[in-house]
Amino acid sequence: MTQLRTDWTVEEIERLYDLPFNDLLFKAQTIHRESFDPNEVQVSTLLSIKTGACPEDCSYCSQSARNDTGLEREKLLPLDEVLVAANRAKDSGATRFCMGAAWRNPTDKNLDKVITMVKEVKDLGLETCVTLGMLTKLQAERLADAGLDYYNHNLDTSPEFYGEVITTRSYQDRLDTLASVRGAGINVCSGGILGMGETARDRARLLQQLANLEKHPESVPINELVQVKGTPLDGTDEIDNFDFIRTIAVARIIMPKSYVRLSAGRTEMNAEMQAMCFFAGANSIFYGETLLTTDNPEEDTDMKLFNRLGIKKEGYTAQEAIA
């Protein structure tokens, strides 16, 4: 069994990236099989519960108030609309329901409303995840008391490249939120975005930051930048497909027990690339037509691909997974 480590050097990670492609994927798939069913993928659904007008200046984000993307500001969704979406997600085969709000950090009043959502969604038999921006220790503890299963807070990129993408909150702010979440006993969901103009070393440094946390994140979303008109990163050179797949494989090797989520950007990936990502160790996806405000493959498209690959949804028998 592969040993869990939190002391990776960037040079070690770069050597993994530099392996011949077939050797890298073989190593990643071998490690993947030690902890996971190689033909099973965990399915989550993501809902934007509060859209637009975020005060942060993230250069990739359609929801930043500083980016002219034509996105209209919306208030926090009412509870009944959230529950309708959660029931629909459950009926379609999702086992986790994720709720995202475009805030720098939640106010206590808004957190009260989100906590009610968390409790009600859990009563449906779904795992819960939220992404609300930065949290204080007390806020994280309140979410833990409500039964929240996962908190998503991505590092996005390397510490060195981070300032080229975001200036309104620091890298340490993000690490502090992850520490508050972990300290409250909530599972950590944290990953990054590829294709923002970062270097190969930046990708290695991002994975190093994640793998060298006190405990590996339980969920590691790897996103490919979805270029949105009106954002500073629109027009950025796209990441090479093989470099993206290599990042999935390296994440699997150095975080062997984490779920590695093939996340945003799948609409730009053909079936063959997604299949290679699954072989490289990705074993989680977002299911549904949108991810917050960007497009995602339709559920029927995903199921057709799963059926072609002989993949079943986690928590379902092979026959149930086809439905």
N, C-alpha and C positions, 0 to 999 in steps of 0.2 A: 504494500500500500504506500502510495506517495506521501512523503512527510509534508505536513503543513509548515510553511515558513513565513516569517514576517521580517526577514533580514536580507531581502534581495538587493543586490547592487544593480545599478543601471547597466554596467558592463555585462553582467550575467544575462540580463533581459535582452540586451542587444545581440548577444551571441545566439539566443534562441531565435530572434527575428532573422538572423543571417543563415540559419540552417537551410539546406535545400528544401524546397517547398514540400516535396513528398515526405521527407524525413520529419519535418515539423508537424505535418498533419497526422502522420502515423503516431508520433509521440503524444500529440494532443488527444487523439482518439483512444489511444491505449489508457491514458490517465482518466479520460472521461468515463470509460467503462468500469473503472474501479468504484465509482460512486453513483453512477446514474445508468438507467436503462438507455441504451444508445438510440432506441427507436421511440422515445417518448419526449414530448415537449410540453412544458407548462404554459398555459394560456391565461393571459391577463387582459382586462379591458380598461381603457383609460377614458375618463370623462373630465372635461373642463367645467368646473363648478363655478368659476369666476373668471371671465375672459377680459383681457385688454387692460390698458392704462397702468401697466406695471412701471414703477419709477426707476427700475434698474436700466442700465444701458447695454445689456448683452447684445453683441453685434449680430448674433444669429437669429434673434427672437422677433417674431411677428407681433408679440404682445407688449413690447416695450413702448412706452409713451413717447420715447425719443425717436422711434423709427416710424416713418410715414408709410405704413403698409395698408391703409384703408380699413383696418380692423376696428369695428365699433366696440366701445366699452360696454360691458354688461355687468349687471349686479350679480351677487351670489345667487345661485339657483335655489329655488324653494325645495324643501325636503321631498315633496311628492314627485317632482320631476326627477330628482336623483334616484329615488326608489324605483321609478318606472325603468330608468336606464339600467339600474343594477339587476332588476328582474330579467330584463332583456338579455343582459350579459350572461347571467346564470343559465338561461334557457339555451343560449348559443354555445355553451360549453366552457365558459370562462370559470376559473376557480378563484381568481383574485380580481377585486374591483378597485381601481385606482382613481383617486380624485385629485385634480390639480387646480390650484388657485393662483392667479397672477398677482401675487403680493411680494413685497420685499420681505415682510414678516407679518404674521397675523396679529390683529388686535385681540385682546382677551374676549371682546364681545363676538367677533367673528369666529374665534376658536370655539366658543360655546356652541355655535351653530354647526360647525364641522364635527364636533364631538357627538352631537345628536345624530348626524349623518353616519358616522362611524358605527355607532351602536345599532342603528336601524339596519344598516347593510350587513353587519355581522349576524343579526337575527335572521337574515335570509340564508345563512349558511355559507357565505362567501368570506374569503380572507379580505382584509382591508389594507389599503395603502393610500397615503396622502402625500402631496408635495405642496408646501405652503410657503416656501422661502426659509429664511432663518428662524430658528427657534431658541428660546431661552431654556434653561434646565427645567424650570417650573412648567413651562408649556409642554415640554416633552414628557414630563411626568404625568401631566393631566391627560395627554393622549394615551399614554401607557395605561393609566387607570381606566380609560374608556375601552381598552381592549384592542387598540390599534396594533396590527400585525407588522406592517412595514412603513418606513418613512423614506421617501426618495429625496435625495439632495446630491446632485451630481457635482463632481470636481471639474468637469468639462474638459480640461486639458492639463498640461504640465504647469508647475509653478512659474517657470520661466516665460512661457508664452501667454499665460493667463491675462496679464495686463494689456495685451494687444486685443483682447476680446471683450473684457469687462473692466470697468474702472470704479463702479459705484459700490462694490463690496470686495473685500480682499480674499485671497486664497485662505488665509487663516480664519476668516469668518466662516467659510464653508467647513473647514476642519473642526471648528468649535461646535457648529451645529451637529455634525456627525458624532462628536464626542457626547453631546447632550442626549442625542437619540440613543446611542449605545448605552450610556449611563442609566437611562430610564428603562432599559431592557427591551427596547423595540428593535426588531430586525432592521438592518441597514440596507438600503438600496442606493447604490452610488456607482456611477460610471463616467462616461465622457462622450465627446463628439469628435468624430474624425472628419477631415476634409475642410478645416477652417484656415488652412495655410500653414499648419504646424509642420515641423520637421519630423523625421523618423525618430530622432532622440526625444522629442517632445512626447511622442506616443509611448515610448519606453518609460519615460519619466512619469507619465500619467498612470500607467499600470503599476509602476513602482510605488507610487503614493498609495494606491488602493491596496496593493498586496502587503504593504508594510504598516497598515493600520494595526492597532492592537489585536484586532480580530478581523478576518476577511469579511467584506460585505456579503450578506447572504444572497444578494442579487446584484449583478453587475451589468447594467444596460450599456451596450455599445451602439452608439448612434452614428449614422452617416449624415452629414449636414444636408438638411433640406433647404435649398436656397430660396429665399422669399424676397420678391421684389420690394424694394424700399428699405431693406436692411443693408448695413455696411458690407456684409459678406456675400451679397448677391454678386455673382460673376467670378467668385473664387474658383481657381483651378480645382477640379474634382480629384478626389483621392483615387489612386489606382486600385482596381478591384482586388488584386492579389495582396496589396498592402493591407486592405481592410480585412481580408480573410486571415492573413498572418496575425493581425491584432487579436482577432477572436481566438485563434489557436494559442497564442502566448498567454492571453488572459486565462484560458482553460488550464494551461500547464502550471502557472504560478498561483492560481486560486482554484485548486482542484475540486473543492466541495461547493463552490458558489454556483448559483444559477447564472449563466451568461446569457443575457437577453439580446437577441437580434432585434434592435429597436427601430428608431426612426430611419427613414430612407429606403424602406423595402419596396416602395412603389417604383423606385429607379433600378431595382435589382431584378434580373431575370430568374427564372426557376432554377437554372443551373447554379447561379451564384449563391442563392439561398441554400441550396442543397449542400454546397461546399462549406458554407458557414455552419450548418448543422453537423457535418462530418468533422469540422474543426473544433466542435465542442459547444456551440450555441444550443441551448435547450430551453429557451423561453422566448415567447413573442407577445406583442400586443395584438389583440384580435379586434377587428371592427374597422369601420371606414375612415375614422379620423383619429389623430393623436393630438389632443388639445385643439390646435387650429390647422394642422397640416394633414395631407391625405395619407391614408394607409390602405393596404390591399383589402378588398371586400372579403367577408368571412367565407363566401363560397369559393373564392380564389384560393384562399389558404387551405380549405378542406380538400380541394382538388389536388393541390400540391402534396399535402400530407398523404393522401391516398396513393398518389403516384410513388411516393417514397416509402410507403409502409410505416408511416409515423402515426402514433396515436396520441391523443391529448392526455396529459397527466391526470390521473384520477378517474379515468374511464377505461373500460374494457375495449378491446380492439373493435368489437361490433358496435358498442355505444359511440365510439369515437368517430365512426363513419357517418352517424346521423347528423 
